[in-house]
Amino acid sequence: MQIPLHSYDLIDLLDELHPEVIYDPAQSKEEFLLRQGERRLILRLKALREVEQMEHRAR
């Protein structure tokens, strides 16, 4: 896998690699929490990117 050079492309790649997580009682709770935290981070990055793009368009 090639790592993207632009942060927007990296965010999109992470979004693809770490989809939304649904709790499965048969799965380790620690693994679920880790994956859920990764997903929250990706969603936060996407929100910040959206704000940055809106600010850039307003200039």
N, C-alpha and C positions, 0 to 999 in steps of 0.2 A: 504494500500500500504506500502510495506517495502522499506525503504530508502537504496540504495546501499552503501556499505562501501568503495568502490574504486572509485576514481574520474572519471575514464574512464567509469565505469558502470553508474555513475550518469549522465554524459554527454550524453550517449546513451539513457537513460531514458528520459531526458529532450528533446532530439531530437524527440523522439516518441510522447511525450505529447504536444509539441508545433510545429506543422507542419508549412510549409510556409504559409504566410498570403497574401490573395488577397483582395484588397480594394473593399468594397461594399458600394456604396453611401447610402444605407438604414441603414447601421450600423453607430454607433457613431464614429466620427473621432478620438476622444481621445482613445477609445478602440482599434481601428486599430493601432494607433501609439504605444500604449503600447505593443500590441502583436507583432508588427513589431520589436520593440526594444528587446523584449525577444528573438525573432528568430535571430536577428543579434548577440546577446550575445552568443547564442548557436553555431552559425556558427563560431564565433571567438574562442570559446573554442575548437571546433573540429579542427580548423586550428592550434592552439597552441599545441594540443595533437599530431597532425601529425608531427610537427616540433620536438617535444620532442621524439617521437618514432624514427624519422630518426636520431637524434643525438645519441640516445641510440644504434641503430644498427651500427653506424659508430665507436663506441668505440671498 
